Amino acid sequence: MLTIEIPDKEYFDDETQRFFTVKGSTLMLEHSLASLSKWEQKWEIPFLNKVEKTNEQTLDYIRCMVVSPENPPEQIFSTLSKDITDKISEYINAKMTATWFNDAKANQRSSSEVVTAEIIYYWMVALNVPFETQYWHLNRLLTLIRVINIKNDPKKKMMPKSEAAAQQRLLNEQRKARFNTKG
């Protein structure tokens, strides 16, 4: 969870020629499957794609991430500083786990499947992942799903070295006979 303290800010309204204050708030944010699901329900597009989000979509995702007991004033979202949005972005992109994978494809999707909240929920059901994990940081949940898939994969059985060598000798003998060579 990311907690951000936003102080009161004073602004000038050009139309009314008056100053006004936007009351500060404490934002408690969670980048989770639940947040992603809320956002996709509203926008009806996949969140986890390479398409750049509009400013409105990004701010709306921050709204969907709010888990504070009290709803912050709406003006808070339109007045977030670059420093605060950078902190939120850093939090969203954080690994949030000590698990790492020993392959070059760790951060790449191997299929062209479009991943939406429903696909992730399906993975959770298929792998018997408890529904409480929908509130975990999304990257941690996706790592757990990947770990379960790897651990459930049947191990490739390796033949003993002597058997592999014998098989290789047999193949070499067959090739020599076929091409009438001495090796």
N, C-alpha and C positions, 0 to 999 in steps of 0.2 A: 504494500500500500504506500502511496505517496501522499504526504501531507504538506500542503503549501499554505502559508499565511499570506493573505493579501490585505495590505493596509488600506485605510480609507484614502480616497483620491478625490481631489477637487478638479473640476473641469469647467470650461466656459462654453456656454451654448450660444452660438452665433445668432440663431434665430431670435431668442428671447433676450439676448444681451445680458445674461445673468450667469453667475457662477452656481454650480451645483456640486454636491458631494455624493460620490458613490461609496456606500458603506462597505468597508472591508469585510472579509469573511475567511474562514478556514475551510479550504477545499481538501477533502479526503478523496483520493482518486484510486481506482483499481482498474488496471488494464487486464480484463478477464474475458472469458467466453461469454459471460452474462452481458457485459458491456458491448461486446462485438455484436451479439445477438440483437440487442436493443437498437443499435445503429443500423444494422442490416434490415431490420423490420421497417424502419422509417425510410431509408434510402433505396431499398430494394436493389442493391448492387453489392457485389462481394467487397468486403473490407480488405481482405488479404490478397490484393493484386498489386501489380506494379504501376497502375494508373495513379497519377498524382491527384490528391484530393484537393477540392476547392477549399478556400478559407472557411466558408460556411460549413462544409462537411467536417473539416478538422475541428472547428469549435464545437460542432454538434457532437462529435465523438468525445470530446472532453466533458460535455454535459452528460453523456451516457456513462462516463466513467465515475461520476460523482457517487460516493457512498456515504457522504456526510449525513448525520442524523437530521440536520436542518438544511433545507434547500437554499443555496446561495442566491443573492439577488441576480436577476438576469443580466444586468449591466456588467457584472463581473466578467463575464465571458468575452464581451466585446472590448474590454479594457485591459486584457492580459498583456503584459509586457513581453518582449522578445525573450528576455532572460527566463521568465516563467514558462513560456511555451517551449524553450530549449530544454528546460529541466523535465518537462512532461515528455518531450520527445525522447530524451535520454532514458527516462524510466520505461517508456514503451519498448525501446530497442534493447534494453538490458536482458542478459541471459537468464538471470535469476536462478541459476543452478550451478553446481560444481561439476555436473556431468558434461563430458565432452566425447566426441566421436572421432575415431581414428580413420577418417576417410575424407577425401577431397570434396565429396558431395554432401557434406554435413549440412550445409546451408542452402542447398539447391533442392527443388522438388524434382523428383525423378519422372513424374508423369505430368501430363497436361491437364489433369483434373483441376477444376476450379474449386478451391476450398472455401466453403461458406460455414457459417455457424452450424447449420444442420449436418453437414458432413462431419464436423468435429464431434457433434453430439452422437452421430452414428458410430464413429470410431469408439467413443466412450462406451456405448451400449455393447458393441461387438467385443470389446476387450474387457468388459466388466469393470470399468473405471467408475468409482463412485461419483454421483452427481455433485457432491460438495466441491469437487475439484473445478467446477465451472467458475468458481470465485477465485481460484488461484490466478497468479500472473499468467497470462496466456502463453508466453514462451516456456514457462515451467511445465504447463499442462501438455503442450505439444512435445516437449522433451520426454515426459513420462510416456506418452503414447508411442513415441518412437522407440524408447527403451523396451516397452512391452512387446512391440513388434519384433525387435531384434532378438529378445530372449525367447520368444515363442517360435522363432524360425528353427526348423530342424537343422541340427548340425550336419555339415557335410562330412561324410566319412572319408578318411584318407586311408589308402591302402598302404600296407607296410612297404618300406623302401626296397626290400628284396623282391617283393612281388611286382613292384613298379619297374624295377630293373629288368626282371625276367620278361615282363610284357614288352618293354622297349627292345630287348634283344630279339624277341620273336618278330616284332615289326621290322627290325633292321634285316633279319634273315629273309623275310618275305619280300622286302623291297629288292634285296640283292638278287634273289632268284628271279623276280619279275623283270628286272632290268638287266639281268645277266652281267652283273658287276662283281668286283671283289670287295667293295666297301669303300 
